Amino acid sequence: MRTLNMIMGGLFWLAGLFMIFNGGITFLSVAFVIGLLFMVAGVIECLSYKSYRGVEEDNKWVLIDGLVMFIIGFLIIFNKLSADATVPLVFGVWVITIGVRNLVRAWEKIDCKNHFFYGHVLIGALNLLVGLYMYFNESLLSVSVASLVGVCLITQGMNLVMVASTIIVVKNKLLMTKEEMLVAAIEEADAAREAVKEAVKAAKEAKANIAVIEETPEEELDYALAPRPTGINAADSSSDNNGDE
């Protein structure tokens, strides 16, 4: 799946460059090819989300991104997205969404600051800028619709390559070299250490919670867990207690 995503990223780049260098063509004239490209890329991304290197939430985003691409391709092929006035708006929303998603994922990895973090920041910022420009094009440079679509395709190609770079390649241990087995063992050890850290953190939080419960007087603990009624009901409750006394 990594290779397929890399290939699709390259095809998106080629299609984007073609659109930019042929800015005079209409989107409708290349709609079928672009739509087919989107649908194939969407299917590949949907199939590869389980191999994505990341937490479960990241995997879901990859799946959603693939589904959105497939839907956009479907709409393009069936001429539901062919008007030159509509194309930049739809592509703008789509690219902005991808940009925000990459920036959010970069923020979640801000403690690591590895190449995945910087990759998400770069691609997210680029997608966000390109998407926002779609809505100010006529007021700025008045770039043709074909060229705008080409820029979007290039940025999506970068996103596909980023997804490909984070896909886990599982190789049969019988085919692994000593160095590859060592790298795999180190990765497993790192994952185990992270799991231990999370378990220790959860245990400390649970112990702290136990200590708080033990040190808190029962009446305050009851109030915290089930606040007593206020106002009239509280007054009635207070009078009933006084009467009992």
Buried (B, 14 or more C-beta within 10 A) or exposed (E): BBEBBBBBBEBBBBBBBBBBEBBEBEBBEBBEEBBEBBBBBBBBBBBBBEBBBBEEEBBEBBBBBBBBBBBBBBBBBEEEBBEBEEBBEBBBEBBBBBBBBBBEBBEBBEEEEEEBBEBBBBBBBBBBBBBEBBEEBEEEEEBBBBBBBBBBBBBBBBBBBBBBBBBEEEEEEEEEEEEEEEEBEEEEEEEEEEEEEEEEEEEEEEEEEEEEEEEBEEEEBEEEEEEEEEEEEEEEEEEEEEEEE
